[in-house]
Amino acid sequence: MATATAVSPLPKTPRAAQARGDVTVTDPALVKRAVKAAALGNAMEWFDFGVYSYIAVTLGKVFFPTGNPTAQLLSTFGAFAAAFLVRPLGGMVFGPLGDRVGRQKVLALTMIMMAAGTFAIGLIPSYASIGVGAPLLLLAARLVQGFSTGGEYAGASTFIAEYAPDKKRGFFGSWLEFGTLAGYIGGAGLVTLMTALLSSHDLVSWGWRIPFLIAGPMGIIGLYLRMRLEETPAFAAELEKAEASRPKAGLREMVAGQWRALLLCMALVLVFNVTDYMLLSYMPSYLTSELKYDETHGLLVVLGVMVLMMVVQPFAGALTDRIGRRPVIAAGCAGFLFLSVPALLLIRQGSLLAVALGMGALGLLLVCFTAAMPAALPALFPTRVRYGSLSIGFNVSVSLFGGTTPLVVTALIGATGNMMMPAYYMMAAAVVGGFAVWRMSESAGQPLPGSAPSVEGRRAP
């Protein structure tokens, strides 16, 4: 870990922190505001994810030629998957930009693009109105969403990590994934409510637009919150040093200069996202298509698991501050390695109680990652290249392993006929994650590499 450097009390040092010698004293009120602003962007991303996933059949009818429901659904998910292809490109653009001009400016830009892309989907005419232009416009909006998302998670986790005091970085970071779960529940829950209240005709003709149009006001609120924030103390100090003595970091330094940390990041993101997408994205389809489980009950079980995860999330984040990130992540890897098969066998038993218990167990194991990763991943890289290196490592791993999880597991089941493939896939990911935990250093309670120690200031009376 790089030696922490002093934050000098120059005008560029934000009000979020004050420099006292070689220690940064944070303002609790501004830290909380930063966490809210960062988490809202993540919530918005996953709100769209939940909406798009659960209204996919309707979107297929709206945007693609009639006649073959399967082809419509595949086309809809093809447009969905296209967003994952451009995420690494977004990371390569927004990450280095965030290390040059600042985290706050880039996060405001990604918020605008995410909101605009989602809102635009709600305005696109149907295939019946403009023909092939409809799916092309849908694809274009999805590409805008995916490109902006490439700079969102790494930027938001970096933003929170650099604002938070060292001894509470895990707790504050855990709220980022709290936003993820809240957004997904909000999107999926809204679609479920609309499906129950609207007729099939109304849902296809106009109802499907409502969830996407909601992104407009959400984006304005999120942009307002982010524009009110100042730059993080760590970046402000790094900016002063860079202007005085060093040129800006380039893409080569972010990759070749950080290759060990980058590989660790990709391995940690692999186990994090394979298990995440398996549980929250693939398992509803697995319950209905492979186990012939009732679709409504399957959705409600998954939403219930996410609510459980939300309740546990802040407590697990605080636990990482007390006992460390490595033990919590290691516990998650060990749990998925040894409990994936028993949990899936329980799910395959079929009763509502058994499915809920199996899914709940996997959800609690997943919390080990969702609570620890937002603090652990930014700590892998020095301040100078943190946003850029994390964006590249995170998005490449998500695109290669996380986003492809449903497709790969479905193909493996089709090729082998083995219905236990989801468990085996999670076990393989856990082995990779376990190796990464073994090689990583503990960061709990420690200053971020290249930054001064950060402590929590007193609350204003």
C-alpha positions in Angstrom: 0.0 0.0 0.0 1.3 3.4 -0.9 2.3 5.8 1.8 -0.5 8.2 2.7 0.2 11.8 1.8 -0.9 14.9 3.6 -3.9 16.8 2.4 -2.9 20.5 2.4 -5.6 23.0 3.5 -5.7 24.8 0.1 -8.8 26.3 -1.4 -9.3 23.2 -3.6 -9.8 21.0 -0.6 -13.6 20.5 -0.4 -15.8 21.3 2.6 -16.4 17.6 2.9 -13.1 17.3 4.7 -10.6 19.4 6.5 -6.9 18.7 6.6 -5.3 18.5 10.0 -1.7 17.6 9.6 -1.7 14.3 7.6 -5.2 13.3 8.5 -8.5 14.1 6.6 -11.4 14.9 8.9 -14.7 14.2 7.1 -18.0 16.0 7.5 -20.6 13.3 8.4 -23.5 15.2 6.8 -21.7 15.6 3.4 -20.6 11.9 3.5 -24.2 10.8 3.9 -25.2 13.1 1.0 -22.5 11.6 -1.1 -23.6 8.1 -0.3 -27.2 9.0 -1.2 -26.3 10.6 -4.5 -24.0 7.7 -5.5 -26.5 5.0 -4.5 -29.4 6.6 -6.4 -27.5 6.2 -9.7 -27.0 2.5 -9.0 -30.7 2.2 -8.1 -31.7 3.8 -11.4 -29.5 1.4 -13.3 -31.1 -1.6 -11.7 -34.6 -0.1 -11.8 -34.2 -0.3 -15.6 -32.7 -3.8 -15.3 -35.8 -5.0 -13.3 -38.3 -3.3 -15.7 -36.6 -4.6 -18.8 -36.2 -8.1 -17.5 -39.8 -8.5 -16.3 -41.6 -6.7 -19.2 -39.5 -8.4 -21.9 -42.4 -10.4 -23.4 -44.4 -7.2 -23.8 -41.5 -5.3 -25.4 -41.1 -8.2 -27.9 -44.6 -7.6 -29.0 -44.1 -3.8 -29.3 -40.8 -3.6 -31.0 -40.4 -6.8 -33.1 -42.5 -8.4 -35.9 -45.4 -10.5 -34.9 -45.7 -14.2 -35.6 -43.1 -16.0 -33.4 -43.2 -15.2 -29.7 -39.8 -17.0 -29.1 -38.1 -14.9 -31.8 -39.6 -11.7 -30.3 -38.3 -12.6 -26.8 -34.9 -13.5 -28.1 -34.7 -10.2 -30.0 -35.7 -8.3 -26.9 -33.0 -10.0 -24.8 -30.5 -9.5 -27.7 -31.0 -5.7 -27.4 -30.7 -6.1 -23.7 -27.4 -8.0 -24.0 -26.0 -5.4 -26.4 -25.7 -3.0 -23.5 -23.1 -5.4 -21.9 -20.9 -5.3 -25.1 -20.3 -1.5 -24.8 -19.9 -1.4 -21.0 -16.1 -2.0 -21.3 -15.9 0.9 -23.8 -17.8 3.1 -21.4 -15.4 2.1 -18.7 -12.4 3.0 -20.9 -13.8 6.4 -21.6 -15.4 7.5 -18.3 -12.8 5.9 -16.0 -9.8 7.7 -17.2 -11.9 10.9 -17.6 -12.9 10.6 -13.9 -9.2 10.4 -13.0 -8.5 13.6 -15.0 -11.5 15.9 -14.5 -13.0 14.5 -11.3 -15.4 11.9 -10.0 -18.3 14.3 -9.4 -18.4 15.7 -13.0 -18.2 12.2 -14.6 -20.9 10.8 -12.3 -23.2 13.7 -13.2 -22.6 12.9 -16.9 -23.3 9.2 -16.5 -26.5 10.0 -14.6 -27.7 12.2 -17.5 -26.9 9.6 -20.1 -28.6 6.8 -18.1 -31.7 8.8 -17.5 -31.9 9.9 -21.1 -31.4 6.4 -22.5 -34.1 4.9 -20.3 -36.5 7.8 -20.8 -36.0 7.6 -24.6 -37.2 3.9 -24.6 -40.5 5.1 -23.3 -40.9 7.5 -26.3 -40.0 5.1 -29.1 -42.9 4.3 -31.5 -43.9 0.7 -32.0 -42.9 -1.6 -34.8 -46.4 -1.3 -36.1 -46.0 2.5 -36.5 -42.5 2.9 -38.0 -41.4 -0.6 -38.8 -37.7 -1.6 -38.5 -36.9 1.8 -37.1 -38.4 0.8 -33.8 -36.0 -2.0 -32.9 -33.1 0.1 -34.2 -34.0 3.0 -31.9 -34.4 0.5 -29.0 -30.9 -0.8 -29.7 -29.5 2.7 -29.8 -31.1 3.6 -26.5 -29.7 0.4 -24.9 -26.3 1.2 -26.2 -26.4 4.6 -24.6 -27.5 3.0 -21.3 -24.7 0.4 -21.5 -22.1 3.0 -22.4 -23.0 5.2 -19.5 -23.2 2.2 -17.1 -19.6 1.5 -17.9 -18.6 4.5 -15.8 -21.3 4.2 -13.1 -20.5 1.5 -10.6 -16.8 2.1 -10.5 -17.3 5.8 -10.2 -20.0 5.5 -7.5 -18.0 3.0 -5.4 -14.9 5.2 -5.8 -16.8 8.3 -4.8 -18.2 6.7 -1.6 -14.8 5.1 -0.7 -13.0 8.4 -1.1 -15.6 10.3 1.0 -16.0 7.8 3.8 -13.8 7.7 6.9 -11.4 4.7 6.9 -13.2 2.9 9.8 -16.6 3.1 8.2 -15.9 2.6 4.6 -17.5 -0.8 4.5 -20.7 0.5 6.1 -21.1 3.4 3.8 -20.1 1.4 0.8 -22.7 -1.2 1.5 -25.4 1.4 0.8 -24.4 1.3 -2.9 -25.7 -2.2 -3.2 -28.6 -1.3 -1.1 -29.5 1.0 -3.9 -29.0 -1.8 -6.4 -31.5 -4.0 -4.6 -34.0 -1.1 -4.1 -33.9 -0.2 -7.8 -34.4 -3.8 -8.9 -37.3 -4.3 -6.5 -38.8 -1.1 -7.6 -38.6 -1.9 -11.3 -39.8 -5.5 -11.0 -42.5 -4.6 -8.5 -43.9 -1.9 -10.7 -44.1 -4.2 -13.7 -45.8 -6.8 -11.5 -48.3 -4.2 -10.3 -49.0 -3.0 -13.8 -49.5 -6.5 -15.1 -52.1 -7.1 -12.4 -53.9 -3.9 -13.0 -53.9 -3.5 -16.7 -55.3 -5.6 -19.5 -52.9 -7.2 -21.9 -54.1 -4.8 -24.6 -53.5 -1.7 -22.5 -50.1 -3.0 -21.4 -49.0 -3.5 -25.0 -50.5 -0.2 -26.3 -49.4 2.3 -23.7 -48.8 0.8 -20.2 -45.3 -0.5 -20.9 -44.1 3.1 -21.4 -44.8 4.2 -17.8 -41.8 2.5 -16.1 -39.4 3.9 -18.6 -40.8 7.5 -18.5 -40.4 7.4 -14.7 -36.6 7.5 -15.4 -36.9 11.2 -16.4 -37.9 12.5 -13.0 -35.6 10.1 -11.3 -32.7 11.3 -13.4 -33.4 14.9 -12.6 -33.4 14.2 -8.9 -30.2 12.2 -9.1 -28.5 14.9 -11.2 -29.5 17.5 -8.6 -28.0 15.5 -5.8 -24.8 14.8 -7.6 -24.4 18.4 -8.8 -24.6 19.7 -5.2 -21.7 17.6 -4.2 -18.1 18.7 -4.1 -15.1 16.6 -5.3 -13.8 13.9 -3.0 -11.0 14.9 -0.6 -8.7 12.2 -2.0 -9.1 13.4 -5.6 -8.8 17.0 -4.6 -5.5 16.3 -2.9 -4.3 14.2 -5.8 -5.2 17.0 -8.2 -3.1 19.5 -6.3 -0.1 17.1 -6.4 -0.6 16.4 -10.1 -0.8 20.0 -11.1 2.4 20.7 -9.1 4.6 17.9 -10.3 3.2 15.1 -12.4 1.4 14.6 -15.7 -2.0 13.0 -15.8 -2.2 9.2 -15.8 -2.7 7.5 -19.1 -4.6 4.4 -20.1 -1.4 2.4 -20.3 -0.6 3.2 -16.7 -4.1 2.3 -15.6 -3.8 -1.2 -17.2 -0.1 -2.2 -17.5 0.9 -0.3 -14.4 -1.8 -2.0 -12.3 -2.0 -5.4 -13.9 -1.7 -7.4 -10.6 -4.5 -5.4 -9.0 -6.5 -5.5 -12.2 -6.4 -9.3 -12.3 -7.5 -9.4 -8.6 -10.3 -7.0 -9.4 -11.5 -9.1 -12.3 -11.5 -12.3 -10.2 -13.4 -10.7 -7.3 -15.9 -9.2 -9.7 -16.3 -12.6 -11.4 -17.5 -14.3 -8.2 -19.5 -11.3 -7.2 -21.4 -11.0 -10.5 -21.7 -14.7 -11.5 -23.5 -15.3 -8.2 -25.4 -12.0 -8.4 -26.8 -12.6 -11.9 -27.4 -16.3 -11.2 -29.6 -15.5 -8.2 -31.4 -12.3 -9.3 -31.6 -12.7 -13.0 -31.4 -16.4 -14.0 -33.1 -18.1 -11.1 -36.6 -16.8 -11.9 -36.3 -18.2 -15.4 -34.9 -21.5 -14.0 -37.8 -21.8 -11.7 -40.4 -21.4 -14.5 -38.7 -22.9 -17.5 -36.7 -25.8 -16.0 -38.7 -26.6 -12.9 -42.1 -25.6 -14.2 -42.7 -23.4 -11.2 -45.5 -20.9 -11.1 -44.2 -17.6 -12.6 -45.8 -15.3 -10.1 -44.7 -17.3 -7.1 -41.2 -17.4 -8.5 -41.0 -13.7 -8.9 -42.4 -13.1 -5.4 -39.8 -15.4 -3.9 -36.9 -13.5 -5.7 -38.3 -10.2 -4.6 -38.6 -11.5 -1.0 -35.0 -12.6 -1.1 -33.9 -9.2 -2.2 -35.9 -7.6 0.6 -34.1 -9.9 3.0 -30.7 -8.9 1.5 -31.6 -5.2 1.9 -32.3 -5.7 5.6 -29.0 -7.5 6.2 -26.9 -5.3 3.9 -25.9 -2.4 6.2 -25.2 -4.7 9.1 -22.9 -6.9 6.9 -21.1 -3.7 5.7 -20.5 -2.7 9.2 -19.2 -6.2 10.0 -16.6 -5.8 7.3 -15.3 -2.7 9.1 -14.9 -4.7 12.3 -13.5 -8.0 11.1 -12.2 -7.1 7.7 -13.2 -7.5 4.0 -11.2 -10.6 3.4 -13.0 -12.8 6.1 -16.4 -11.8 4.8 -15.6 -12.3 1.2 -13.9 -15.6 2.0 -17.0 -16.8 3.9 -19.1 -16.0 0.9 -16.8 -18.0 -1.4 -16.7 -21.0 1.0 -20.5 -20.8 1.4 -21.1 -21.0 -2.4 -18.5 -23.7 -2.8 -20.1 -26.0 -0.2 -23.7 -25.0 -0.1 -24.6 -24.3 -3.7 -25.5 -28.0 -4.3 -27.6 -28.4 -1.1 -29.4 -25.1 -1.8 -30.2 -26.0 -5.4 -31.4 -29.5 -4.3 -33.7 -27.7 -1.8 -35.0 -25.4 -4.5 -35.6 -28.4 -6.8 -37.7 -30.0 -4.1 -40.4 -27.6 -5.4 -42.5 -26.6 -2.4 -42.8 -22.9 -1.7 -41.0 -23.2 1.7 -38.2 -25.2 0.2 -37.7 -22.8 -2.7 -37.7 -19.9 -0.3 -35.2 -21.5 2.1 -32.8 -22.4 -0.8 -33.0 -19.0 -2.4 -32.8 -17.3 1.0 -29.6 -19.2 1.8 -28.0 -18.1 -1.5 -29.2 -14.6 -1.0 -27.5 -14.3 2.4 -24.3 -15.7 0.9 -24.5 -13.1 -1.8 -24.6 -10.4 0.8 -21.0 -11.3 1.7 -20.1 -9.9 -1.7 -22.6 -7.0 -2.0 -21.6 -5.7 1.4 -17.8 -6.0 1.0 -17.0 -5.3 -2.6 -17.9 -1.6 -2.8 -15.2 -0.9 -0.2 -12.7 -3.7 -1.2 -12.5 -3.0 -4.9 -11.6 0.8 -4.8 -8.9 -0.1 -2.2 -7.1 -2.2 -4.8 -5.9 0.9 -6.7 -4.1 4.2 -5.9 -6.0 7.4 -6.1 -4.2 8.5 -9.2 -5.7 5.8 -11.4 -8.5 4.4 -9.1 -11.5 5.4 -11.2 -10.0 4.3 -14.5 -8.4 1.0 -13.5 -11.5 0.0 -11.5 -13.8 0.9 -14.4 -11.8 -1.2 -16.8 -11.4 -4.3 -14.6 -15.0 -4.2 -13.4 -16.7 -3.8 -16.7 -14.5 -6.3 -18.6 -15.2 -8.9 -15.9 -19.0 -8.2 -15.9 -19.2 -8.4 -19.6 -17.3 -11.6 -19.9 -18.6 -13.5 -16.9 -21.5 -11.7 -15.1 -23.8 -10.7 -18.0 -23.2 -14.0 -19.8 -24.2 -16.2 -16.8 -27.8 -16.9 -17.8 -26.8 -17.7 -21.4 -23.9 -20.0 -20.4 -25.8 -21.9 -17.8 -28.8 -22.4 -20.1 -26.5 -23.7 -22.8 -24.7 -26.0 -20.3 -28.1 -27.5 -19.2 -29.1 -27.9 -22.8 -25.8 -29.6 -23.7 -25.6 -31.9 -20.7 -29.2 -32.3 -19.5 -27.8 -31.8 -16.0 -30.2 -29.6 -14.0 -27.5 -29.0 -11.3 -25.4 -26.8 -13.6 -26.3 -23.6 -11.8 -24.7 -25.0 -8.6 -21.6 -26.2 -10.4 -21.2 -22.8 -12.1 -21.4 -20.9 -8.8 -18.9 -23.4 -7.2 -16.4 -22.7 -10.0 -16.8 -19.0 -9.5 -16.3 -19.4 -5.8 -12.9 -21.2 -6.4 -11.8 -18.2 -8.5 -13.0 -15.8 -5.9 -11.3 -17.7 -3.1 -8.0 -17.5 -4.9 -8.4 -13.8 -5.3 -9.2 -13.4 -1.5 -6.0 -15.4 -0.7 -3.9 -13.0 -2.8 -5.5 -9.7 -1.8 -4.4 -7.5 1.1 -6.8 -6.5 3.9 -8.0 -2.9 3.5 -10.5 -2.5 6.4 -9.6 0.5 8.6 -6.7 1.4 6.4 -6.3 4.6 4.3 -6.9 4.2 0.6 -3.6 3.7 -1.4 -2.2 7.1 -2.2 -4.5 9.0 0.2 -4.1 10.4 3.7 -5.9 8.7 6.6 -9.5 9.7 6.9 -11.4 10.0 10.1 -15.0 10.9 10.9 -15.6 14.5 12.2 -18.0 15.4 14.9 -21.6 15.9 14.0 -22.8 19.5 14.1 -24.8 20.3 17.2 
